Amino acid sequence: MTKNTLTRANLAEAVYQQVGLSRNESADHVEAVLSEIADRLVAGETVKISSFGSLQVRQKSGRVGRNPKTGEEVPINPRRVLVFRASHVLKDKINKGNGGA
């Protein structure tokens, strides 16, 4: 079973096919949306996309981890992580398996 990956080019092609803008305009719009999402996350805002889910950056504190191979304790520095929570609509689509809701 081969797994496909959705890319920016795929998104731009979908906009081109469904909206009818030129390929360059479609790519520019996809880039603008992704850039806006990234900028908002960097600024610490939550991004909510109706019927899809929400993205949020959370601060994780430092802790002591352990190297599983040697058992040696290793410090893990504080960091920011991206968290995605799928909406119930998206979860239902995924669980139906046919993509329909």
C-alpha positions as CSV (number, residue, x, y, z in Angstrom):
1,M,0.0,0.0,0.0
2,T,1.5,3.3,-1.0
3,K,0.8,6.4,0.9
4,N,0.4,9.8,-0.8
5,T,1.5,13.0,0.7
6,L,-0.5,16.2,0.2
7,T,1.8,19.0,-0.9
8,R,1.6,22.8,-1.5
9,A,1.5,22.0,-5.2
10,N,-1.4,19.6,-4.7
11,L,-3.3,22.3,-2.8
12,A,-2.6,24.9,-5.5
13,E,-3.8,22.5,-8.2
14,A,-7.0,21.8,-6.2
15,V,-7.6,25.6,-6.0
16,Y,-6.9,25.9,-9.7
17,Q,-9.3,23.1,-10.6
18,Q,-12.1,24.1,-8.2
19,V,-12.0,27.9,-8.2
20,G,-10.7,28.6,-11.7
21,L,-7.9,31.0,-10.9
22,S,-4.7,30.7,-12.8
23,R,-2.1,28.2,-11.5
24,N,0.1,31.0,-10.4
25,E,-2.7,32.8,-8.6
26,S,-3.8,29.5,-7.0
27,A,-0.3,28.9,-5.7
28,D,-0.1,32.5,-4.4
29,H,-3.4,32.0,-2.5
30,V,-2.3,28.7,-0.9
31,E,1.0,30.3,0.1
32,A,-0.8,33.3,1.6
33,V,-3.1,31.1,3.7
34,L,-0.2,28.9,5.0
35,S,1.9,32.0,5.7
36,E,-0.9,33.6,7.7
37,I,-1.4,30.4,9.7
38,A,2.3,30.2,10.5
39,D,2.6,33.9,11.4
40,R,-0.4,33.6,13.8
41,L,1.1,30.5,15.5
42,V,4.5,32.2,15.9
43,A,2.7,35.1,17.5
44,G,1.2,32.7,20.0
45,E,-2.4,32.7,18.7
46,T,-4.6,29.7,18.3
47,V,-5.7,28.9,14.8
48,K,-9.2,27.5,14.5
49,I,-10.5,26.2,11.2
50,S,-14.2,25.3,11.3
51,S,-15.0,21.6,10.6
52,F,-11.2,20.8,10.5
53,G,-9.5,21.5,13.8
54,S,-7.4,23.9,15.8
55,L,-3.6,24.5,16.0
56,Q,-1.9,25.9,19.0
57,V,1.7,26.4,20.2
58,R,2.3,25.2,23.8
59,Q,5.2,25.8,26.0
60,K,6.8,22.6,27.4
61,S,9.0,22.9,30.5
62,G,12.4,21.4,30.8
63,R,12.8,18.0,32.3
64,V,15.2,15.2,32.7
65,G,15.0,12.4,30.1
66,R,16.8,9.1,29.8
67,N,18.7,7.7,26.9
68,P,17.0,4.4,26.3
69,K,20.1,2.7,25.0
70,T,22.5,3.7,27.8
71,G,20.2,4.7,30.6
72,E,22.1,7.9,31.0
73,E,20.1,10.9,32.2
74,V,19.9,13.7,29.6
75,P,18.4,17.2,30.1
76,I,15.6,18.1,27.8
77,N,15.4,21.9,27.3
78,P,12.2,23.9,27.5
79,R,10.6,24.3,24.1
80,R,7.5,25.2,22.2
81,V,5.5,22.5,20.5
82,L,2.7,22.6,17.9
83,V,-0.5,20.8,18.9
84,F,-3.3,19.9,16.5
85,R,-6.7,19.0,17.8
86,A,-9.0,17.6,15.1
87,S,-12.7,18.8,15.1
88,H,-15.5,16.3,15.7
89,V,-16.5,16.7,12.1
90,L,-13.0,15.7,10.9
91,K,-12.9,12.8,13.3
92,D,-16.3,11.6,12.1
93,K,-15.1,11.8,8.5
94,I,-11.9,9.8,9.3
95,N,-13.8,7.2,11.2
96,K,-16.4,6.7,8.5
97,G,-13.5,5.7,6.2
98,N,-15.2,7.0,3.0
99,G,-14.5,10.7,3.5
100,G,-18.2,11.6,3.6
101,A,-19.9,13.3,6.5
